[in-house]
Amino acid sequence: MADLDATDAPATRDPASKTQHIDVCLTPAVEYRKRPGFERYDFVNQALPELALDDVELATSLCGKELRAPLMIAPMTGGVARAHELNLRLARAAQHFGLAMGVGSQRVALEDAERAPFFRVRTVAPDILLFANFGAAQLARGWGVEHACRAVDMIEADALYLHFNPVQEAAQGGDVDFSDVAARVRELCTGMRARGVPVFAREVGFGISADAARVLIEAGVSGIDCAGAGGTSWAKVEALCAKSERRRRMGAAFGEWGIPTADAIRAVRSVSQRIPLIATGGLRSGLDLAKAIALGADVGAMARPMLVAANGGDEQLAGFVADVLDELRIAMFAVGAADLDALRGTRQLRDVSHCDVLPAR
Ligand SMILES: Cc1cc2nc3c(=O)[nH]c(=O)nc-3n(C[C@H](O)[C@H](O)[C@H](O)COP(=O)(O)O)c2cc1C
């Protein structure tokens, strides 16, 4: 590695970077050119679905908690006033629609207790399934059960997300020691299981492979978020936030790196049919959500689309979520799937990647 100068230090450690991430992620420049893979699949229309649209049931459960729909607000932010305001808006929507939600990495608040109040959302969302969050890179620095308990207690969370982001860390010049990480994950999972807190492993948007899923399941995670490529590219985010030209180039070089989300779902499911599976990365509609579930996910999550809608206010966010759920409901109706078990097991999803598609008029 070349020597780093002062401007080469990662921006992420600074709480001000939280607002910079928000601003950058509100622009389409952070999106992959690569697609998430859902476009390779089509549902086979059922002209006789043999059910009424109103009979379609979206309810499910995760970590022992009821969800009114299989949709999650993916972890994004916290730790500064603006991030808190957005998280409160997102949490109000989660409470209203009965969705799950995660907060962004709590590292800043675990290192500086004054940041903790800016992660709390329970006042407006007492009932939601809520995930705490910090990075697996911290395990090599000695973080473990104690930090995990503090993260969970800080926001009264039901579960913990441990995020894996080696490419993002390397591109930004951050924490790049992922050695012995599986053993440390095993220790963390054992400790948290004894305290009744499920640990879910997640990528941030480069995808979980079959090999990674196997290691994580053997280490004892309670669930996986395969967060794949095709939506927000975290290498592009880091390029756009970089303080030095060198870091900008590094982020740009890996801008298209990653496993498309549809492939990541199938990869995890090839290892385990039973592990609870959340799919994030490039879900942009209720139809994408329906395809993610038909491919094997239990719940689909969205980050950037939720952020953009939340930035427009409570009403815009509620309208967006309502549309996503209606699209999911209509897709299930039109394939004759009365509930999520039927959608997950459907034979009505076809790979159409070999078909010619007429260009849009
Ligand atoms: C503004 C913003 C901040 C994010 N911060 C985090 C984070 O702190 N921890 C994490 O696990 N993922 C974080 N993510 C990643 C998302 O949870 C998600 O995996 C990724 O953006 C892909 O989903 P999308 O295509 O729907 O945006 C963040 C995403 C956004 C848009």
The ligand as an SDF file (V2000), in Angstrom:
LIG
                    3D

 31 33  0  0  0  0  0  0  0  0999 V2000
  -27.4410    6.9230    3.2780 C   0  0  0  0  0  0  0  0  0  0  0  0
  -27.1430    5.4440    3.4730 C   0  0  0  0  0  0  0  0  0  0  0  0
  -26.3710    5.0560    4.5630 C   0  0  0  0  0  0  0  0  0  0  0  0
  -26.1090    3.6790    4.7940 C   0  0  0  0  0  0  0  0  0  0  0  0
  -25.4230    3.3060    5.9270 N   0  0  0  0  0  0  0  0  0  0  0  0
  -25.3320    1.9850    6.2460 C   0  0  0  0  0  0  0  0  0  0  0  0
  -24.8260    1.5770    7.5160 C   0  0  0  0  0  0  0  0  0  0  0  0
  -24.4150    2.4080    8.3430 O   0  0  0  0  0  0  0  0  0  0  0  0
  -24.7650    0.2400    7.7910 N   0  0  0  0  0  0  0  0  0  0  0  0
  -25.2190   -0.7070    6.9060 C   0  0  0  0  0  0  0  0  0  0  0  0
  -25.2180   -1.9080    7.2360 O   0  0  0  0  0  0  0  0  0  0  0  0
  -25.6880   -0.3400    5.6760 N   0  0  0  0  0  0  0  0  0  0  0  0
  -25.7800    0.9660    5.3410 C   0  0  0  0  0  0  0  0  0  0  0  0
  -26.2940    1.3490    4.1200 N   0  0  0  0  0  0  0  0  0  0  0  0
  -26.5180    0.3100    3.0840 C   0  0  0  0  0  0  0  0  0  0  0  0
  -27.9650   -0.0670    2.8910 C   0  0  0  0  0  0  0  0  0  0  0  0
  -28.5190   -0.6580    4.0530 O   0  0  0  0  0  0  0  0  0  0  0  0
  -28.1640   -1.0130    1.6770 C   0  0  0  0  0  0  0  0  0  0  0  0
  -27.5300   -2.2570    1.9400 O   0  0  0  0  0  0  0  0  0  0  0  0
  -27.6310   -0.4740    0.3580 C   0  0  0  0  0  0  0  0  0  0  0  0
  -27.8230    0.9320    0.2770 O   0  0  0  0  0  0  0  0  0  0  0  0
  -28.2950   -1.1400   -0.8550 C   0  0  0  0  0  0  0  0  0  0  0  0
  -29.6900   -0.9370   -0.8340 O   0  0  0  0  0  0  0  0  0  0  0  0
  -30.4420    0.0800   -1.8390 P   0  0  0  0  0  0  0  0  0  0  0  0
  -30.0360   -0.3040   -3.2330 O   0  0  0  0  0  0  0  0  0  0  0  0
  -31.9100   -0.1250   -1.5800 O   0  0  0  0  0  0  0  0  0  0  0  0
  -29.9840    1.4740   -1.4710 O   0  0  0  0  0  0  0  0  0  0  0  0
  -26.5810    2.7050    3.8730 C   0  0  0  0  0  0  0  0  0  0  0  0
  -27.3360    3.1230    2.7600 C   0  0  0  0  0  0  0  0  0  0  0  0
  -27.6250    4.4710    2.5470 C   0  0  0  0  0  0  0  0  0  0  0  0
  -28.4330    4.8680    1.3320 C   0  0  0  0  0  0  0  0  0  0  0  0
  1  2  1  0
  2  3  1  0
  2 30  2  0
  3  4  2  0
  4  5  1  0
  4 28  1  0
  5  6  2  0
  6  7  1  0
  6 13  1  0
  7  8  2  0
  7  9  1  0
  9 10  1  0
 10 11  2  0
 10 12  1  0
 12 13  2  0
 13 14  1  0
 14 15  1  0
 14 28  1  0
 15 16  1  0
 16 17  1  0
 16 18  1  0
 18 19  1  0
 18 20  1  0
 20 21  1  0
 20 22  1  0
 22 23  1  0
 23 24  1  0
 24 25  2  0
 24 26  1  0
 24 27  1  0
 28 29  2  0
 29 30  1  0
 30 31  1  0
M  END
$$$$
